[in-house]
Amino acid sequence: MKSYFFPLLLILAGCQVPNTSKEMHADNARPWTRWWWFASEIQEAQIDRDLEWLKANHFGGVEVAWIYPFNRRDTVATPRQEWLSPEWSEKVRYAKLKADSLGLGFDVTFGTLWPFGDTQVPREEATMLLNDSSFRQVLRLHWEHPRKGLVVDHLNEQALRNYAERMGKALKPALQSGTQSGIFVDSWEVEQRYLGTTGFMEDFRAIYGYDLEPYLDSLYVSRLPYQHVLYDYQRLISQLVIDEFYRPFSAIAHELGAYSRAQCAGAPCDILQAYASVDVPESEALLYEPYYSNIPAAAAAWTGRPKVTAEAFTCLYGWPADWMKREQTADLKLLADALFANGVNQVIWHGKAMGRTEKDTFFASVHLGPSGNLARELPVFNQYLTKVSQALQQGHTYSKVAVYLPLEDQWIKGEMPKEKQYIWAWSHNEHRYLQLPQFLQPYHPLWINANLLKEANVNDGKLQSGQTEVETLYVDANYLDTASLKAFIRAAQSDLKIVMQQVPQPPGLNTDTVGYQKLVDTLLQLPSVYRRWESISTGISPVVTGADLPEYWCRESGTGLTCFFAHPKTKTVSFPMGYGQSLMENGVSRPVKIHYNGHEVPVKLDFQPYQSILLHVDTQGAVTFEDITFVPETPKLEARPEKEKERWEVE
């Protein structure tokens, strides 16, 4: 049995990550790009050419991603530096030093393709399923292709560390040269259904007091009692994902002298806790809607992380990619502005291929290179992205209301309706469609969970953590764990105002219902707990008020409040974007009032076509508009093309 101090305390365990001894790369605002290294004989001239081109086009750094060879459909291996060999390590080190010489940051994916794995992962340390003892997840189309590798068991820290020992050894010459780098993990692509690990069934029985085996054939059936069994299963999986993968991953980065950067999207866990476990939480768009970025942004706000990055422009027009090399900058700007308005403050382009010719591309990217449609406007567009990012990295996120992320509800729901599923997404536990309540938009709300609430301070009735401070907590959840109730009671006993929109029910199969009801009664009887938002809304000062508010994000620093208001058309951004969707002919206005430091400041937001607005309100209520004008070429409207005859394999 794994070493648990269970069941509640580990779920509420602190998730603060100590700062590394070095500072992250000094240039934190310019956009970076994922840099695809196809499995081939990497040449130093290629490295020089790509990095110099990126520098000239106002990029701030690269994230190296090692992937399959160009002839991925062949069974004969393409000549290449052997994976993790001294020759391979030397090319990575050379690239790091070249990047340093150009003032570019240099992060590395901690593996080839994703999720983590390679041909050296032994069968007993590979991802396994509870309902199929023969299953091991295969890593496809990676650097060692056509050889098949295995995905490392993401619920087993020792398996991760065994993998990291050889990965870290190969990367160490680069990571310990020059400026600090980050190690990166992409979104969760480990098989989720019936995910397990060695000893899981025994651990489950010891923790919950019953056997999981009789329920396995119907684990994902949406009816009782299977929903409560699924909740217990998800809860244990969540703890393993965080304690056996994300926290060790971050620790490994620090041991290597690096910082950790992670997309936790899709992981079957307490998603806020996962994002709070790493140094740089990263979002993704457009395979996730822009509003998903509120989740990593909230984790960063509560833990004092200065940066929230986003893998941007992935599959912009569809899956895997339409209009390759014909992408329109205006469309990209609309998406980037939507990301800024949902808490992102640095863009990671997806991405730049290091290839033999300009024909070499990665299938799900927009194309970065001299021959693409974006090349003409790329330098000035990157300067725009830099200016907005610089402003949104100042100070800390400013909010008035915390909103409890209904984790228990998401876990107990299980599978999403078929019409909401994608080939890569099927479960509610991904929080893919979870949005903050629209009526709370004037208060610039932030997601929170029980763990972050427990780690925060409540002073003078205000919740404070990571320099962010809010005046109340809003909870609208049908199911709440005992740990969540206890966290709410502690906060309410310190006079934090809490709105409980529902009387919660206990999730899990064998919950002590009598003890649970006592906790509910205790919570609801506290004087700072209210049953309806309307009971306290008049006593809470909003941030921005007005009709039909645009999406926005606010940061507070010593000089006042900085607000980014995205063009109202960002509300139309959803996967997939239409080609030329950003087309605009007329301006639009939104009269608003900004409430700050005791001042009620009327502001008329005049949005010109393609423009968003950045402004600053000082402590005396004076408003200054920042010039962030960037007018892209007028987009062209075209119908979606027929799918190419030869499409990329997707599994």
C-alpha positions, 0 to 999 in steps of 0.5 A: 500500500502506498504511504497515505495519510488519508483520506481528507488531509492529503486532499487538503495538503498545502500545494505551495511550490518553493521558489527555485534559487534562480530567477526565470529568464528575464524576458517574461513578456515576449511570446515564445513558441513551441519548437518542433524537432523532428527525429532527424540528424539535427544540424547546428546550422538549422538551429542557428537559422531558426533561432535567428529568425525567431529573434528577428521576429520578436519572439522571446524564447522557445520550448523544444518538443521532440517528435516523430521523423519526417517519414513517420509512415515508413517502417525504416528508421530515419537517420537521427541522433540516438534518443538521449545519447551524448550526441543528442545531448550535445545538440540540445546544449548547443541550442541552449547556448545559442538561445542564450547568446541571442537573449532567448529563453529556452524550455524543454519538454521532458520527453518525446511527444507526450505523455512521458514515455519511451522505449526504455519504460519497463512494462511494470512501470507503464500506464495500466488499466484496472479492467484489462491486465494486459493493457499498457499504453503505447507511445506513438510517433515519437523520436524513436519511431518506428520502435514502440515505446510505453507511457510511464505510469503517471500514478507512480512517483518511483516510475516517474523518477526512474524515467526522469533519471535518464531524461534529466541526465541527458538534459543536464548539460543544457539545463545547467548552462547559462540562464535558467530553463523550464521543463514542460509537461503538455496536457494530459493524454494518458488513458483515463477510463479505468486508469489504475496502478499497482496495488490500486484495488487494495488501496481503494478497499483500505481507504473506502471500506469496500471492494471496487471490483463488483462495480467495474463493469458499470463504473461509468453508468450515470445512476446510483450507486455507481455515481458515488462509486465513481466519485470515490474512484475519481477522488483516489485517482486525483490524489495519485495524479497530484502526489505521484506526478505533478508534485514530483514533476515540479520537484524534479525540475527544481532538482535539475535547476529548472522551473516547472511549467505544465498544462494540467488540462484534461488531467483526472484530478483536482485541477486547481490543485494540480495547477497550483503544484507547478511554477508556471501554470499553462492554459491551451487554446483553441482545443480548450475554450478561452474561458478555461484559462480562468482555472490556471489563472486562478491557481496562479493568483491564489499562490502568487505565481506571476505568469500564466502562459497559454499554448495558443492557436492550436487547431485554430480553424479545426481538427487537426488543421485547416488553412495551413499556412493561410492563417489570418493574423486578425483571427489570431489576435481575436483569440489572443485577446480572449486569452488575455481577458481570461487571465493569460499573460504570456503567449506560447505559439504553437508553433515553429517546425525545425525542418529541412524545408518550409514544407515541414510542419506539425499537423495541429499548428499554425505555421511559423516560418518565412513562407506562411501567410502570417510572416508579413505581420508577425513582427508587429503582432508579436510586439502587440502581444508583448505590450499587453503581456507586460501590462498584465504581468504587473502586480497581482490579479484583482478580484472581489469574489471567489467562486467554489469550483464544483469539483465534486459535481464534475466528478460524480457526473462522469461521462459528458453527453455525446454531443459535447464530446470530442475524439480527445474529450469525454468526461466532465472531470476535464471541466471543459464546459465549466464557466464562472457565473455570468451575473458575477462578471462585475466582480471579476470572480476567481475560481477556488477550491477547498485546499486553496481556501484552507491555505488562505488567510481570513482577516477582517472578513476578507480572504487573502492569499498570494496578494489577491484579496476577495470579500466573499465566497460563492458556492453553488454545488449539489455535492460537497466533500466533508473536507470542503465543508470543513474548509467553509466552516473555518473561513466562515468562523473567521467572518468571511461572507459565504453564499451557499446557493444549495444545501449540499449532499454528500458524495461517495458510497459510505459517507457518514451521513449523520456526521455530514449533516451536522457539518451542514447544519453548523455551516448554515447556522453561522452568521456570515453564511447566506443562502442567496447572493441577493442577500449580500450583493449590495454590500460588495463593491464591484470592479466594473459595471455596465450593460453587456460587459466585454470580457476583461482582466484586472491587475493591481499594483502600487500605482493603481489598477490596470484593466484589459478589455477585450473587443466584444467580439471575443465572446464569439470565439469558440472551437473551431473559429471560422476563417475570417471570423474576426472581420469587423467593419464598425466600431462599438462602444460600451459605457462602464463604471470602474469601481476602485479605491473608493472611486466610481469612475465612468469610462466610455470604452470605444472599441475600434475595429480589431482593437481591444483596450488597455487602461490604468486607473490610479489610486485617485481615480484618474484614467489613462489609456495605453496605446496598444493599437495594432491593425491587422490586414483585413481578413477574408471570409471563406467557406471551410475547405474539404478535408484533405485526402491524406489526413494525419493519424489520430488515436 
